[in-house]
Amino acid sequence: MPEIEFTIDTETGKCETQINGIQGSACEKTAQQLRQVLGAPTTDRKTAEFHIKSQTRRRVGSNE
């Protein structure tokens, strides 16, 4: 299940955001929407989950 995790440092006000459960371009689209709401990030790191390629299974058979 996709989720967005926010960690806020109450002393400095620094907010760290991590997107979980969304891969590839869908993750980038979600991050772009967050940037529109929260403003430009000071850093932007792609997690290992971002780089996972979605697997598409192709099924070949007759339609009887």
N, C-alpha and C positions, 0 to 999 in steps of 0.2 A: 504494500500500500504506500503510495507516494506521501511524503511529508516534508515540511520545511521546518528546520530547527533554527531558532534564534537564541544566541547567547549574548547577553547585554552586561557589560562591565558597569556596575552602578557608580563607580568612582569617576571613570573617564567618559562614560556615555558611549563607548565604542560598542558597536553591534556587529556580531559575526553571524553570518547566515550560511547554513548548509542545506542543500537540497538532496534528499534521499529518495530512492525508489523510482527515479526518472533517469532514462539513459539517453545519451547522444543529443541529437538536435532538439528533442522535446525538452531536455534539461536546459539547453541554451535558451530556448524560447521562454521558459519559466523564469530563468535568471534575468532575461531582458525585461520581463514584466516587473520583476522585483526592483530592478534598477530604476524604472520609471517612477515607482512609488517611493523608494528609499533614497534615491540619488546614486551617484557613481561610487563604486567601492574603492577603497584604498589599495586592495589587492584582490586578485581574482585567480583562484586555483581550480583546476579540473581534477576531480577525484578519479580513482580507478573505475568507479561505476560509470562515469561519463563515457569512458573509452570502450565499454562493453558493446560489442556489435550484436544487434538483435538477430535472433535466429529465425529464419523463415523456412518452414518445411513445405516441400512441394510434394504433392501426392499425385501419382500417375495411376490411372486405372480406367476401367470401362464403366460407363453409366448404364448399368442394366437395371 
